[in-house]
Amino acid sequence: MTETAGTYVHEAHGSVHSGEGPQFNIYMAAAAAATSRLREQTSRRPRTISKDDRIHLYQRFVDPPHFSRARETVRQTHTTLIDGLPGSGRRTAALMLLHELPDTQGSLHELPDTSDDEATSALDTQDVVPGDRLLLDLSEADESRYVAVQGELFGFRDHLSRLDAHLVVVLPHHLGYLLRDDLRHLTAELGRPSARRVLARHLRCENILPTSDELQDSTLATFLTSAPMRKLATLADGIRRQRDIGGTERGFAHWLAAALADEHDQSTRVAADISAEQNGRRRALLLSLAMFHGTTPVTVLHATNTLLKVLSHPQDDTPRLDRTDLYAEFGAIHAEVRADSRVCFPLPGYDSAVRDHFWTYMPDVRRQLRDWFQACMSAPDLAEAERGPAVARFGEQVLRCHRPEDLRWLVDRWTSSDTSTRHVPDAVQLLALGLADDQHGRYFRQQIYDWSKTPDTSHGLGQVLVLVCSEAMARTHPDQALVRLHHLARRARGRVLKDAREATLRLARSDNRLYRRMLDRLSTGMAQGQWGDSDNALFLALADPIRLIRSGNVRTLLARGWSETLRRLDQHWAGHVSNWLNACVTDTAHRTLVLNVLASACASDGRTSGRLYRAARIWQREDSGSAAERKDTVVHLLREIDARQGIESYGFAV
């Protein structure tokens, strides 16, 4: 009797390896879900400095008090320092100052706020080209960085003046006592703009024109007294949505009331309700519903039981049929079950106030709340539509309470090698929330940098980092995103390596400044040798024979890269040499400059010049119907090579 040994899979919840050899899984569904969440999140709160976004902001911008002083200072001295209370719109004002400056050359971009790749200078002059408009946001800087930047600002300002570039710095208001006296003449302390005017400007851009009396609503006046500028934009968008939903017949007063309902402060009522409720299970039910608001009774019940377990709450030994059912428990906490079988609090803003209360007034259980949330998100029946809102609510509380390490811990857990890929969208969303936070964004940019340089990064974490850098960080801090993607493109493996390389090239090609910066990184990396193979592959894919070829700096960078490439014995570069020579035929106006780069690359090495010339002769002999142009190009290349080596060129050498 002969038996066959094998594997039988009764039920699988993930990828199954049922054959021989290595297995490569491409988790397209997880990546698609993560990308969808990122784009939805960034669309709600854009912080990019792209021209389209700046125009959008400028149309809605109201000059704050003392803005004219800042405008005059930056035009006369090329530098101004912006101070003001948090929430007063300092960053937006800084962007608008730069947006108003002429954009005939250079670009508008933000200087990095982390020290990447062992950078020793807080302000790097290599980041500046003629006509640049630079933003440096120090609003959440620590003491050491703030002092270091001030010390380097004087030499940096001289460099700005020579290049006709401009810099606007957002100061850390909480460190005002550290501002040097010799910089105070460059400082403009902006006041808070009229909140009513800001709201009216936002509404006008949406073609909503309330009367002066309608804007005097007492509830609105209370809201406008203390709301930060970003809340005004949110309110205006809420009014627009109410108009679009309800139609114009209801009028502005109805749209305003409905939009303000979402902003109601229910903290006092929630505090009273929780204080009156002495039953621990019902308190757990309150928080569970607040966190998973609008989900099914099963989801809320699972979260409640999990919270009681995490907090080691005594079990109820009463027989189940003698206990209150879930419907009655919902009624006891003033919740209701909607017609679609979803559970919610009917009072607008009540769920948010419940979450705020627990994280604010029970600080001793915040770590347990983190563990509880992680356990809840591991439930197999939690739908994708329920996961995104829950992650956003948790992230909001953790960041508000200054515990960014809780988000980092969750990302680590959700991307470990033994974790299902269903958590990839959750981890991506958490990191994006951290990056978008005004106070903790720098913490997460630094953390992502550290992760990107770790050689044993798991597949899940690598996938998350590529998505976050390319879809979220690239919108707000493209320079830093490029550095992190480059490190991943050097160290990752498998599918993540491919994705990281594609994302790096895509970002580098998106902007001329980033293109130059990436060429510099690649040519430097190849010269150092540690990452020669990966950097060489990126260089050959990125280097363009025509793009910016008239720039002397770009030609120098290209020549440095080609110099290292031509030394490689594998000669994978031969096909790319053919592409460059083809460009000389199709675009004769740039032929001399293109050949200048190739010849300069091998000027000091006879062996590499011989390899280049042999590759050019092979290209010349290809049958393409342009024999004369090809011969002329190779002759021209030989003359360029000879000229750089001090050799008299002979026309019959081809």
N, C-alpha and C positions, 0 to 999 in steps of 0.2 A: 504494500500500500504506500502510495506517495502522497505526502502532504506539502502544501505550498504555504510558506510563511509570508505574511504581508501585514498591511495596516488597514484597519477598518475605522472609518470616521463616522460615528453615529450622528453627531450634531456639531457644527462649527460656528463660532461667533467671530472669527477673524480669519486671517490668511492661513491656509493649510499647505504644507509641503508634502506632496504625495508621490514625488518621483525622486530621481537621483540627481546629484550635482547641486550647485548653488542655486538659491532661489532669490529673485529680485522682485520685490513687491512695489508697485507704484500706487500710492494711495491717493488716487485722483479725487475720490469723493471727499475725503478729509480736507485736501488742499482747496477744493472748490468751495466747501462750506466755510473754511477759514478766510478765504479771499472775500467771499460775500459779506461776512461779518465786518471785516476790516473796511471795506468800501462803504458800507452803511454807516459805520461809526465815524469815519473821517468826513463823510458828507454832512454829518450833523454839526461838526465842529471843525471847520477848516482852519488850519494855522499855517498854511503854506505861504510862501512869499512869491508865488508865481504872478505873472502880470495880470492874468484874468482875476485872480483872487484879490490882488491889490486894487484893481479897478472897482471890484465889487465893494470892498471896504471904503474906498474913497468916496463913492456915491452916497454912502451912509454915514460918513464921518462928520462930526461936529467939532470945530476947534475948541479945545479946552482952554481955560485961563492960562496965560503966559506962553501959549503956543507960538505966538509971533516972535518972542525972544529966542526960542529954540530954533525957529526957522532962520532968523537973522544970524545966529551964532554959527550954525552949521554951514551956511553959505560963505561967511567971512573967514572962518578959521578951519573949515573942513572937518571939524569935530564938535559934537555937543553931547553933553551928559544929561540924561532925562531922569528926574526923580519924581516921586509922587506916591500916594498911598496905594497899597494893593487893591485891585478892583477898580481903579480909576481909568483904566485903559492905557497904561504906559506903553506897553508893547505895540499896540495899534498906532498910537501917536508917533512912536519911533519909526514904524514902517511908513507912515504917511509923510514924514519928513523926507525920507529917502525917495519915496515915490514921486514927490514933487520935483526932485532934482533932474536935470537933463540926463537922458539915457542914450546919448549919441554913441558911446562906446562903453566897454566894460559891462558888468552885470551887477544886479542887486542880489546879494546873498548874505547868509548869516555865518559868522565866524564860529568854528567849533568851540564848544564849552567843556570838552573833556581833553585830557592829555593823551592823545593816541600815539602809539608807536614810539614811546619814550621821548615825546616832544619835550624840550626843555624850556620853550618860550611860550608864554601865554598869548602873545600876539606875534604871529609869524608873517614877516613881510613877503614871503613867497606866495601867500594867499592873495596878494593884491596885484592887479594889473591896472593900467591907465583907465581912469573913468569909473572904477568900481564904486559901488555904494554898499557899505558894509553895516550890518547890524550885529551888535554884541550884547546879548541878553545876560546880564549878571544879577538879575532880580533875586535869584535864589542861590547866589554864590556864597561860599563860606569865607571866613576871614582871611585865610592864607591866599586864596585865589584872588580875592578883591585887592589885597595889598600888592600882590605880584603884578596884576594888570596895571595898577596905577603907576608902579615903578617903571614899567616898560612903555607907557603911553606916550612919553615925550619923544623918544626916538621914532616910534611908530607914526606919530603925527607928522614929523618931518618927511617921512617916506610918503605919506598920503599927499602932502602938499606938492611934492615933486611929480606925482603921478596924476594930480588933479582928481584924487579919489576922496571920498567922504565917509565918515564913521559916525554912527549914532550908538551910544551906549546906554542901556537901561540899567540904572543903579539899583543896588539892594537897599531898599528903604530902611530895613532893620539894622543896617550897618552904617548909617549916616555919620556916626561919630568917627569913622575911619577915613572919611574923605579928606584928601590932602588939601591944604589951604591954597596951594598954587594951581589947583584945578577948579576952584569954585567959580572962577569967571567963565568957565565953559558950561556951567550947570544951569539948567532951567527946571524949576520945580513946578510941575504942571498941576493944576487943580482938577476937580471933577467937573466935567461938562454938564450942562443942563440935561438932566435925565429926560425931561419932557420933550426937549428939542431933539434929543437923540432918538427917542421913540417915534416922534412925528416924522423925522427924516427916514427912518426905516420903513414906516408905513407908506410914505409918499413913493418910495421906490417900488412898492407893491401895488401902486395905484389905489391906495386907501387914503382918503382925505377927510379925517374927522374934523369937526368944528372945534373952536377953542373951548366952548362949553363942554363938549363931550370929553375932552382931555382933562377937565377939572373934576372928574369922578373921584369921590372921596376914597374909595377902595384903591383906585389906581394911584392916588397921591400917596397913600401909605406905603404901597409897594415901591414907588419910585424913590422914596426917601433914602433907602439903604441898599437897594438892589445894585449889584455890580454891573458893569457895562455889558458883559456877556449875557446876563439875565434879560436885559432889555431886548437884545437881538432875539432871544428865545421867545419872549412875550410877543414881539412883533410877528414872528413866524407862526405862533399859535393863533393870533388874530387872523392872519392870512388863511390858515387852514380852516378856521371856523367859517370864514367867508366862502371858501371854496366848497365846504361841505353843506352849509345851510342856505347858500344863495344870498343875493343882495337884498331880498325883501325883508330879512330880519333886522338889518341895520347894525351900525357900529356898536351900540350899547350892548346888544346881545352877544356879538363876537367877543367884545372885551370881557364881559362877565364870564363867558365860557372859558376863555383863555386864562383868566385870572384864577379860575377854579382849580386849575392844575398847579397853581403857585401858593395855594392856601397853606398857612402854617398851622398844623394841627398838634404842635408839640405840647401845648398846655393840656389839651384834652387827653392826649395819649398818656402823659405823665399821671394824670388823675386816674385814668382807667387801669393802668398797670399797678398803681399804688393800691387801688381798691380790690384788685384781683389777687387773692392770696393763694390760689390754686396753681401749683407749679406746672401742671400739665397744660392748663389754659394759657399760661404765659408762654410756654413752649409752642403752643398752637398759634398764638399771636405772632411770634417771631417767624415761625415757619411759613405762615400765610403771607406775611410781609415780604419774605425773601422770595417765595415762589407764588407771587400774586398773579391771579388770573389763570392758575393751573387747575388740574383736576383734584377732587377730594383724595384720591389715592396718593398723589404726589405730596400733598400737604400732610397727610397722615404719616407717610414714610419719613418725611423730614422731621415731624414732631417726635416720633418714636426714636429716631436717630439722635436727636438733640438730647432727649432724656437719658439715653444710654451714654452719650459722650460726657455728660455732666454728672454721671453716676447717680441719677435721681432714683429713689426707691421705687421698685415696681409696685403696681397696683394689683393686689392679690384677689380683688373682688371678681367673682365670676363675670365673664364677658357680658352675658345677657342681663346682668344686674346693673351694668354700667350704662351711662348715657351714650346714645348713638352720636355719630359724627355730625349729623344734621343739627341736632340740638346743641352740640358744642360750638358749632359755627355761630348759631344764634346767640349764644352766651357771650361771644366776643364781638358781637355787632357785625358779623360778616354775613354774606348772603350767597346763595348758589344761583347763578344766572340760568337763563333758559338753555344755554349751550353746555350746562353742567360744569361750568368753571366757577371757582370760588373767588370772591373779592370783597374788599371793604367798599361800601357804597360812598363813603365820604372821600372826596378828592384829597389827596395828599396824606391820608391817614397811614397808608402802608409805609410811605417814606419816613413819616414821623416815628413810627414804631421801630424801624431799623436804626434811625438816629438815636433813639432813646437807649436801646440795648447796648450799642457800641459806645455811647458816651457815658452812661451811668453804670455800666457793669464792666469797667476796664479790666478787672481781674479774671475775666473769662474770655478775653479776646483770642487767646491762643486756642482755646477749646472751640470757639466759634469757627475758627479757621479749619480745624480738624473736622468739625461737623459739616461744614460746607463741602469739603473734599469728599466726605463719605456720601453726602447727598448727590453729588454730581456723578458718583460711580453707579448710581441706580440704573439698571439696564433699560428700564422703560421710560426714562426721562427723554422727552422728544427734543429734537433740534430746536424747534420754535420756543421751547421753554428754557433751554440752556443759555441762549444768548442774553435774555433779560436778567436771568439770575446772576450770571457772571458780571454784568454791568452793575447790578445792585451791590454785590459783594465788593467789587473793586472800588466803588464809590466810598463805601464805609471804611475800608482799610486805608485808602489814601487820605481820607479826611482825618483819620486818627493817627496819621503819620507812622504807618506800619508797612512800608513798601517791602520789607523782608518777607511778609506773609505772601505777597504775590509771587515773589521769587521762589519761595518754598513750594508753592503750588505748581508753578511752571516746572520746577525740577521733578516733582512727583509725577506730573502728567506727561512728561516726555522721557521718562526713564525707559530703558530698553525693554522692560517687561510689562509695559503699559499699553493698553489698546490705543490705536490711532484715533479712536473716537474723541479723545481729549485734545487732539491737535488744534481744532478750532477754538476750544476753550483757552488753551495756553496762548495762542496767538492774540485772542481778544484781550486777555489780561495784560500781556506785555504792551499792546497798543494803548490800553487805558493808562498804564504807567507812563509811557512815553508822552502822552498828551497832557499829563498833569503838570500844572504850572510849577508846583513845588518839588515834585519828585522826578520830573522828566530826565534831569541830568543823572540821577542815581541809576535809572534804567538804561540810559545810553552807555554809561560806564560798565554796567553789568553785562550788557550784550557784547561790549567790546571784550571783556574778560572771557565770556563764553566762546566768542568767535576764535580766540587764540588757544583754546583748550584742544589738545590733539586727540583726546578720546571722547569727543562730543557724541552723544547718542544720535541715532538716525532721527528719532522724533524731535529732539531739541534742534538739530541742524535744520530739519524741515521748517520748524517754527521760526528760527532765526532768519532764514532766507525770505520767508513770507513777510515777516515784520519789517525787515530792513528794506525790502523792495517795494512794499505796498504802503507802509506807514512812515517809517523814519525818512525815507527818500523824499516824502512830500514836505517835511519840515526841516530836516537836517541832511541834505543830500551828500555833503562831504563826509560826514561821519558814517552814513549808510554805506558809502562806497568803500571806506576803509574796512568796515566789518564784513561786507560781502567779499572783498578781496581776500581777507584772512580765511573765510569759509571756503573760497575757491581754491585755496592752497592746501587746506587740511582735511576737507570732507572726503567722503567716499561714496561710491555707488550713485544712486539717483540724486542725493543731496549735492554731490560734487557737480553733476551736470546742471542742476538747477541754479547753484551758486554761480557757476561760470556764466550762464546765460543772463542771470540777473545783473552780475557785475558789468558785463559788456553792454547790456541794455541801458543801464544807468549812465555809464561812461559816455555812451553815444548820444545821450539825451541833451547834452549841453557842452558847448565848446570849452568852458572852463573845466568841467569835470573830465573831458577828453584829455586836455593837457595834463591835468593832475594825475590821471591814471597812467599816461605815458611815462610820467616822471617816476611813479611808484614802480612800474614794471621794469624800466631800464635800470633803476637802482637795485631792485630785487635780483635781477639777472646778474648784475655785476657782483653782488655779494655772494651769489652762488647757492644759498641754502634752498631756495625755492625755484631753481633754474628751470626745471621741466614745466611746472605749472605756469610760471610767469612767462616763459617763452611761448607756450600755447596761447595764453591770453594776448600777448603782444602781437603775434601773427594774426589773430582774429580781429584785433582792434585797429592796428596801424593802417591808416588809409593813405594812399599815395597822393590824393588830391586835397583832402580836408585840411584846411589851415596851412597848406604847404608854403604859402607866402610868408608865414610867420617864422622869423629866424629862431625863436625859442623852440617852436615845434620841430623845425628841421634838426635842431641840435638833439632834442629828445629822441626823434626817430633814428638819427644816426647812431646814438648810443645804444638803442635797442637792437638795431640791425648789426652793430659791431659784435654784440654778445651772441646774437643769433647765428651769424655766419661762422662763428668759431665751433659750432656744434657739428659733430661728425655725422649725425644721423641724416642730415640734409633733408629733413621734413620741410625745410623752408623753401625748397626749390620751386614748388608750385606757387608760393606767395611772391617769389621774385618774378615769376612769369606774369602774375597779376599786375605787379608794379610796372613791368616793361610794357604790358598791354596798355596801361594807362598813358604811357608816353606816346603810343600810336594814336589812341583815341582822343587825347587831349594834348595836342602838341604845344599849346601855350604854356603848359607847366612842365614840359619835358626836361628842360635844363635843371629846374629845381628838384624834380624827382631823382634824376640821375646824380645830382649833387649830393643828395642824402645817401644813396647807395655807395657812391665812391668814397664819401667821407667816412663811412662805416668801416672801410678796410684800408684806410690811408696808411696806417702804421703797421700793417701785417701783410706780408706778401702771400702767405698761404691763403688767407681769407679772400684776398683780391683774386687769386687764381681760381678759387671755388666759385666766386661770383661770376667771373668771366666765363668759366666753363658752363655754368647754368644759363648765362645769357646766350652762348653759342648754341646750346641745345634748343632754347626758345626760338632763336633765329631760324633754325632749320625746320620748325613746325610748319605744316602746310596750312596757311590761313588766307592766302590770296593777297598778302601785303608784304611781299618779300623785300621790296625796296625800302619801305618804312622800317622794317625790322633791322635790315642791315645798317641803315643810317643810325638807328637807335643804339645798336651795339657799338658802332664806331664812336659815337658820341660818348658812350659809357667808358670805353677804353681810354679815350682822351682825358676824361675826368679822373680816372684812376691814375693814369700816368702823371697828370699834373700834380696830384696830391703826393705822389711819391718822388717827384723831382725828375721824372723820366721824360725824355723827348718822345712825343707820340709819333707813330708811323701810320699813315693812312691805309697801307696795304695789310695791316695786321689782322683784319677780319677775314 
